[in-house]
Amino acid sequence: MKIQLMSIKHFLIAAACTVMAADGRAQDALPNWAFGPFIRPAGVNPILAPDSTKTFTDPMTGKQVAWEANDVFNPAAAIKDKKVYVLYRSEDRSGKGIGQRTSRLGLAESKDGITMKRQATPVFYPGNDSQKEFEWPGGCEDPRIAVTEDGTYVMLYTQWNKKVPRLGVATSRDLKNWTKHGPAFYKAYDGKFKDLASKSASIVTKVVNGRQVIAKVNGKYMMYWGERFINIATSDDLINWQPTIDSEGKLTAVVKTRRYHFDSDLTECGPPAVITDKGILLLYNGKNKGGEGRDTNYTANTYAAGQVLFDLQDPSKVIARLDKPFFQPSAPFEKSGQYPAGTVFVEGLVLHKNKWFLYYGCADSRVAVAVYDPARRN
């Protein structure tokens, strides 16, 4: 009987009223705990595209390189001096295929969150520094950024030496000059996870007096991270992080993939999580399988975005999770490029002028933005 009652409940939820998605198609109305709808502003996307004219001296080779000539994608975002700053992944033309080139991070700023002014050279890249072992020759990828109440920006990014991807930590006061602190899990459990393949970290934040800032949960800083499944890690200093493990010393999974859903192949954390009056809200990227077990409502291997709500007192407890993506590829530039199966890869989320600006990568080739206005939500 319990199973039957749950089935009826799910049927009633599925029968809820519909709204129009950003691409003009009808979609299920979002529950009151979720953010959205996120609307693509008309006629502005993509807001960033490759630029083959910009060069800088590469510390690895000593030569001039067109550092963002091939693709720009997967952006982080932050607020400083009432402006939006976007740190985006850029790839040169040093190789062929995703992950085979060198990635660096460029910086763009905007007063309105849409019109971007770019720096001429990257602000973060594999240099002749203490992180050569982890970042040469693949570089620095897929950042997420959050800020403390006193103005220290904390960036979690992927260090890629073309052998093992590792979550790296860096800090800055101005978003231009960064201090690298090395792999996030290097010291945890006496180095047990120092060579763990890891990426995609979403630090928990909250809104304080109109500012989105890093928050503590149960006395510690906390992040959700991972791509095959989602794990929790905690920290006392925002630099050294400890993943949660079970009694056997194995990583615990608080969110896993779901067969026959849009996230059947991967559940990869997105921008910083946000504490709301309902719990801890995490936006994440779900990849659909290409074969058995995929959701046939969506293109095989496509990336779309989901949302999951966790209990604030027990951050490992899932309260609710969207069964369908709230954001999916629809524009031509989201379905062509390095990843033609289609990708909207969410990584940057900021509160700007009382609206939530969501920055995302498009098919591993461009950067775009969508906006959610809480004041206009029914």
Secondary structure, DSSP 8 states (H G I E B T S, - for coil): -HHHHHHHHHHHHHTS-EEE-TTS-EEE---TTS----B--TTT--SB---TT--EE-TTTSSEE-TTSSEEEEEEEEEETTEEEEEEEEE-SSSSSTTSS-EEEEEEEESSSSS-EE-SS-SB---SSTTHHHHTTTEEEEEEEEE-TTS-EEEEEEEE-SS-EEEEEEEESSSSSEEEEEETTSSGGGGTTTT-----EEEEEEEETTEEEE-EETTEEEEEE-SSSBEEEEESSSSS-EE-B-TTS-B--SB---TTSTTSSEEEE-S-EEE-SSSEEEEEEEE--SSTT--TTS-TT-EEEEEEEE-SSSTTSEEEE-SS-SB---SGGGSSSS-TT-BEEEEEEEEETTEEEEEEEETTTEEEEEEE-GGG--
